[in-house]
Amino acid sequence: SLTELLFACSTLAAMHLQGNVIGAEGFRALAHGCSQRASLTALFLGDNQIAFTHDDPTWIPALFEHAPALRHLDLSSNPLGDEVCSLIALGVQASRNLRSLSLANCELRDGGARAMADALALSSLVALDLSRNSITQDGAAALAASIDRHSLLEVLDVS
C-alpha cells in the first residue's frame, strides 16, 4: 500500500504518482503516511481521480499538517472543484514551506480563484498554476488584486 511504501522509504524526498487513479482513498492513505516522512518535499498526484465528498475533505488540511516539509504539490487534472480548493487554500496559508502548487484542470471556477487569492497574501507560494479551469474575469481580478499584496509570487498561470 502507499502508506507502507512511505514507511519503508525513510529518505524519500519526492513521490510521482501521476495517472495512477489512487482516488480519495489513496489520497487519505498518503496524507496519513506523510506524517512518517518528514523528508517528503514534493508530491505529484496529477490525474488520479481524486475527488472528495462533503464527508471527507478534512484530508486536504491533514496533508499540509502531516507533511510540513512539502515544497511542491501537484493536484492537477483531479475533479476538485471550488469547495475543495477553499480547503487547499487554508492549507496553503498554514504551510510555511509550500513554494509551488498546481491546480490545473481541477474544475475550478471563480470561487476557487477567490479562495486562492485570499491565501496568496499569507502564503510562501512562488508559483501557482490554475490553468485549464473555468475562471472568468471576476476570478482573475481577485487574483490580480491579491498579487499586489503578495510579493513572493513569481509565476501565475491562468491560461
C-alpha positions as CSV (number, residue, x, y, z in Angstrom):
1,S,0.0,0.0,0.0
2,L,1.0,3.6,-0.3
3,T,1.3,4.0,3.4
4,E,3.7,1.0,3.7
5,L,5.7,2.5,0.8
6,L,6.1,5.7,2.7
7,F,7.1,3.9,5.9
8,A,9.7,1.8,4.1
9,C,11.4,4.7,2.3
10,S,12.9,6.8,5.1
11,T,14.8,9.2,2.8
12,L,12.0,9.7,0.2
13,A,12.0,13.3,-0.9
14,A,9.7,13.2,-4.0
15,M,6.8,10.9,-5.0
16,H,5.5,10.9,-8.5
17,L,2.1,9.1,-8.8
18,Q,0.6,10.8,-11.8
19,G,-2.1,8.8,-13.6
20,N,-2.4,6.0,-11.1
21,V,-6.1,6.6,-10.2
22,I,-5.4,6.5,-6.4
23,G,-8.7,8.3,-5.8
24,A,-9.7,9.9,-2.5
25,E,-9.0,6.7,-0.5
26,G,-5.4,6.6,-1.8
27,F,-5.1,10.3,-1.0
28,R,-6.2,9.7,2.6
29,A,-3.6,7.0,2.9
30,L,-0.9,9.3,1.6
31,A,-1.9,12.1,4.0
32,H,-1.6,9.6,6.9
33,G,1.7,8.2,5.6
34,C,3.2,11.6,5.2
35,S,3.2,12.0,8.9
36,Q,6.0,9.4,9.0
37,R,8.1,11.1,6.2
38,A,9.5,14.5,7.3
39,S,11.8,14.3,4.3
40,L,9.0,14.5,1.7
41,T,9.3,17.7,-0.2
42,A,7.5,17.0,-3.5
43,L,4.2,15.2,-4.2
44,F,2.9,14.8,-7.8
45,L,-0.6,13.5,-7.8
46,G,-2.0,14.7,-11.1
47,D,-4.7,12.7,-13.0
48,N,-5.5,10.4,-10.1
49,Q,-9.3,10.8,-10.0
50,I,-9.0,12.4,-6.5
51,A,-12.5,13.7,-5.7
52,F,-13.9,14.4,-2.3
53,T,-17.4,14.3,-0.9
54,H,-18.7,16.5,1.9
55,D,-17.8,13.8,4.4
56,D,-14.1,13.5,3.7
57,P,-12.5,16.9,2.7
58,T,-10.6,17.1,6.1
59,W,-7.8,15.1,4.5
60,I,-6.7,18.1,2.5
61,P,-5.7,20.1,5.6
62,A,-4.3,16.9,7.1
63,L,-1.8,16.6,4.2
64,F,-0.4,20.0,5.0
65,E,-0.3,19.3,8.7
66,H,1.5,15.9,8.2
67,A,3.9,17.0,5.6
68,P,5.5,20.2,6.9
69,A,8.5,20.0,4.6
70,L,6.3,19.8,1.4
71,R,7.5,22.4,-1.1
72,H,5.8,21.2,-4.3
73,L,2.3,19.8,-4.7
74,D,0.7,18.9,-8.0
75,L,-3.0,18.0,-7.8
76,S,-3.7,18.8,-11.5
77,S,-6.4,17.1,-13.5
78,N,-8.4,15.9,-10.5
79,P,-12.1,16.9,-10.2
80,L,-11.6,19.0,-7.0
81,G,-13.9,22.0,-7.6
82,D,-14.2,25.2,-5.6
83,E,-15.1,23.8,-2.2
84,V,-12.0,21.6,-2.0
85,C,-9.9,24.4,-3.4
86,S,-11.1,26.5,-0.5
87,L,-9.7,23.8,1.9
88,I,-6.5,23.7,-0.1
89,A,-6.2,27.4,0.3
90,L,-6.4,27.0,4.1
91,G,-3.6,24.5,3.9
92,V,-1.5,26.8,1.7
93,Q,-2.0,29.6,4.3
94,A,-0.8,27.3,7.1
95,S,2.1,25.9,5.3
96,R,5.4,27.7,5.8
97,N,7.3,25.7,3.1
98,L,5.0,25.2,0.1
99,R,6.5,27.0,-2.8
100,S,4.6,25.6,-5.9
101,L,1.1,24.4,-6.3
102,S,-0.6,23.1,-9.4
103,L,-4.4,23.0,-9.5
104,A,-4.5,23.0,-13.3
105,N,-7.6,21.4,-14.8
106,C,-9.3,20.8,-11.4
107,E,-12.8,22.1,-12.3
108,L,-12.2,25.4,-10.5
109,R,-14.4,28.5,-11.0
110,D,-14.3,32.0,-9.6
111,G,-14.9,30.7,-6.1
112,G,-11.7,28.7,-6.2
113,A,-9.8,31.6,-7.7
114,R,-11.0,33.9,-4.9
115,A,-10.0,31.3,-2.2
116,M,-6.5,31.1,-3.7
117,A,-6.3,34.9,-4.0
118,D,-7.1,35.2,-0.3
119,A,-4.5,32.5,0.5
120,L,-1.7,34.2,-1.5
121,A,-1.3,37.1,0.9
122,L,-0.5,34.7,3.7
123,S,1.5,32.1,1.8
124,S,5.0,31.3,0.8
125,L,4.0,30.3,-2.8
126,V,6.2,31.5,-5.6
127,A,4.4,29.5,-8.3
128,L,0.7,28.8,-8.8
129,D,-0.8,27.0,-11.7
130,L,-4.6,27.5,-12.2
131,S,-4.6,26.9,-15.9
132,R,-7.3,25.0,-17.8
133,N,-10.1,25.9,-15.3
134,S,-13.3,27.9,-15.8
135,I,-12.0,31.1,-14.1
136,T,-13.7,34.3,-15.5
137,Q,-12.6,37.9,-15.3
138,D,-14.0,38.1,-11.8
139,G,-11.7,35.4,-10.5
140,A,-8.8,36.8,-12.4
141,A,-9.5,40.2,-10.9
142,A,-9.4,38.8,-7.4
143,L,-6.0,37.1,-8.2
144,A,-4.6,40.3,-9.7
145,A,-5.6,42.3,-6.6
146,S,-4.0,39.7,-4.3
147,I,-0.8,39.7,-6.3
148,D,-0.4,43.4,-5.5
149,R,-0.3,42.4,-1.8
150,H,1.8,39.3,-2.3
151,S,5.4,39.9,-3.2
152,L,6.7,36.3,-3.2
153,L,4.6,35.1,-6.2
154,E,6.7,34.9,-9.3
155,V,4.7,32.6,-11.6
156,L,0.9,32.6,-12.0
157,D,-0.7,30.6,-14.8
158,V,-4.4,31.1,-15.5
159,S,-4.3,30.3,-19.2
